[in-house]
Amino acid sequence: MRIGLLSCLAVGVYPVPVTAQTDPLVVARAFVQAMQAGDTAALRSRHTQDALFIGGDVGIPLTGVESAFAQPKFKPCTISSLFLRPEKVPADVLGDQTPASIRDGSGRKVEGTLSCPAETGGIRRTAVAFIFAGDQIAIFALG
C-alpha cells in the first residue's frame, strides 16, 4: 500500500504534456492556468469550436472571447474545490443552444470555485462549471 501511494505522489510531481491531458479535472485546471498566464492560444486549444461561455443567464460563443479571460485581472485568480460529477450531462442541457459537441449525452461536468481579488478588497468567490465533450470544454460557466 505504501509503495502505491509513493508512486502516485511521484507521478504527480512531473508536468503532463498537453496532448496527454484528457482528465477533465486536469484540463479545467490547465484552462485556469492559461487564464492566469494570459495565454489565449492555450485557452482556445482547450475548448470545442462550438463552445459556449455562460455568465449568469447569458450564453455566448467562447470562440473569439478568449482574450477577455486572458486579461491581467485573472492572473491572481485560483481555482479550488474542483470535482467531477458522476452523472453525464443531459443532451439538452441548454435546450436548442446546447453545443452540438455534447448533444449525444456524453458530456461530463466539473464544478468548482474561482477565487479572485475583489476590486473593493478581499476575495470574490464565484461558482465555475466546465462541461466537457471528450477532453475539450464545450461549456464554461461562471456564476
C-alpha positions as CSV (number, residue, x, y, z in Angstrom):
1,M,0.0,0.0,0.0
2,R,2.8,2.4,0.9
3,I,4.6,1.8,-2.4
4,G,1.4,2.6,-4.3
5,L,0.9,5.9,-2.5
6,L,4.5,6.9,-3.1
7,S,4.2,6.0,-6.8
8,C,1.1,8.2,-7.1
9,L,2.9,11.1,-5.4
10,A,5.9,10.7,-7.6
11,V,3.8,10.7,-10.7
12,G,2.0,13.9,-9.6
13,V,5.3,15.9,-9.4
14,Y,6.1,15.8,-13.1
15,P,4.3,18.0,-15.6
16,V,2.0,16.2,-18.0
17,P,2.2,17.1,-21.7
18,V,-0.9,18.9,-23.1
19,T,-1.6,16.1,-25.5
20,A,-1.8,13.7,-22.6
21,Q,-4.2,15.9,-20.6
22,T,-7.5,14.1,-21.1
23,D,-8.7,14.1,-17.5
24,P,-11.4,16.8,-17.2
25,L,-10.0,17.9,-13.8
26,V,-6.6,18.4,-15.3
27,V,-7.9,20.2,-18.3
28,A,-10.1,22.5,-16.1
29,R,-7.0,23.4,-14.1
30,A,-5.0,24.0,-17.3
31,F,-7.7,26.3,-18.6
32,V,-7.5,28.4,-15.4
33,Q,-3.6,28.3,-15.6
34,A,-3.9,29.6,-19.2
35,M,-6.2,32.4,-17.9
36,Q,-3.6,33.3,-15.3
37,A,-0.8,33.3,-17.9
38,G,-2.9,35.4,-20.4
39,D,-2.4,32.7,-23.0
40,T,-5.3,32.9,-25.5
41,A,-3.8,30.2,-27.7
42,A,-3.8,27.7,-24.8
43,L,-7.4,28.8,-23.8
44,R,-8.5,28.2,-27.4
45,S,-6.8,24.8,-27.6
46,R,-8.8,23.5,-24.6
47,H,-12.3,24.1,-25.9
48,T,-14.5,22.9,-28.8
49,Q,-15.2,25.0,-31.8
50,D,-18.9,25.3,-30.7
51,A,-18.1,26.0,-27.1
52,L,-20.2,28.5,-25.1
53,F,-19.4,30.8,-22.2
54,I,-22.3,31.2,-19.8
55,G,-22.3,34.2,-17.5
56,G,-25.4,34.2,-15.3
57,D,-28.3,33.7,-17.8
58,V,-26.4,34.8,-20.9
59,G,-24.6,32.4,-23.2
60,I,-22.2,33.5,-26.0
61,P,-19.8,31.6,-28.2
62,L,-16.5,31.1,-26.4
63,T,-14.5,31.3,-29.6
64,G,-13.3,34.8,-30.1
65,V,-13.7,36.0,-26.5
66,E,-10.8,34.1,-25.0
67,S,-8.9,37.4,-24.8
68,A,-11.4,38.6,-22.2
69,F,-10.3,35.7,-19.9
70,A,-6.6,36.3,-20.6
71,Q,-6.6,39.8,-19.0
72,P,-4.2,40.6,-16.2
73,K,-7.0,40.7,-13.7
74,F,-7.2,36.9,-13.9
75,K,-3.5,36.4,-13.1
76,P,-4.0,36.2,-9.3
77,C,-7.1,34.0,-9.5
78,T,-7.1,30.5,-8.2
79,I,-9.4,27.5,-8.7
80,S,-10.4,25.2,-5.9
81,S,-12.8,22.5,-4.8
82,L,-12.9,21.0,-8.3
83,F,-14.8,17.8,-8.6
84,L,-16.1,15.7,-11.4
85,R,-19.8,15.0,-11.3
86,P,-20.5,11.3,-11.7
87,E,-23.6,11.6,-13.9
88,K,-23.5,12.6,-17.6
89,V,-24.8,16.0,-18.7
90,P,-28.3,15.8,-20.3
91,A,-28.1,16.1,-24.1
92,D,-30.5,19.1,-24.0
93,V,-28.8,20.9,-21.0
94,L,-29.3,24.3,-22.7
95,G,-32.2,23.4,-25.0
96,D,-31.6,24.5,-28.6
97,Q,-28.5,26.4,-27.5
98,T,-26.7,23.2,-26.4
99,P,-23.4,22.8,-28.3
100,A,-23.6,20.0,-30.9
101,S,-20.4,18.5,-29.3
102,I,-22.4,17.4,-26.3
103,R,-25.9,16.7,-27.8
104,D,-25.1,13.0,-27.7
105,G,-25.5,13.0,-23.9
106,S,-21.8,12.1,-23.3
107,G,-20.9,15.4,-21.6
108,R,-19.1,15.4,-18.3
109,K,-19.3,18.2,-15.7
110,V,-16.6,19.6,-13.5
111,E,-17.6,22.1,-10.8
112,G,-15.5,24.3,-8.5
113,T,-14.9,27.7,-7.2
114,L,-12.9,30.5,-8.9
115,S,-11.4,32.9,-6.3
116,C,-10.2,36.3,-7.5
117,P,-9.2,39.5,-5.7
118,A,-12.2,41.8,-5.5
119,E,-11.8,45.5,-6.6
120,T,-13.1,46.6,-3.2
121,G,-10.6,44.3,-1.3
122,G,-10.9,40.8,-0.1
123,I,-11.6,37.8,-2.3
124,R,-14.6,37.2,-4.6
125,R,-15.6,33.6,-5.0
126,T,-17.6,32.5,-8.0
127,A,-19.0,29.1,-8.8
128,V,-17.5,27.8,-12.0
129,A,-18.5,24.8,-14.2
130,F,-16.9,23.2,-17.2
131,I,-18.9,20.8,-19.3
132,F,-16.7,18.5,-21.4
133,A,-17.0,16.9,-24.8
134,G,-14.3,14.3,-24.6
135,D,-11.2,16.2,-23.4
136,Q,-12.3,19.6,-24.5
137,I,-14.5,22.2,-22.8
138,A,-17.9,22.6,-24.5
139,I,-19.4,25.0,-21.9
140,F,-17.5,27.3,-19.5
141,A,-19.9,28.9,-16.9
142,L,-19.3,31.4,-14.2
143,G,-21.9,32.3,-11.6
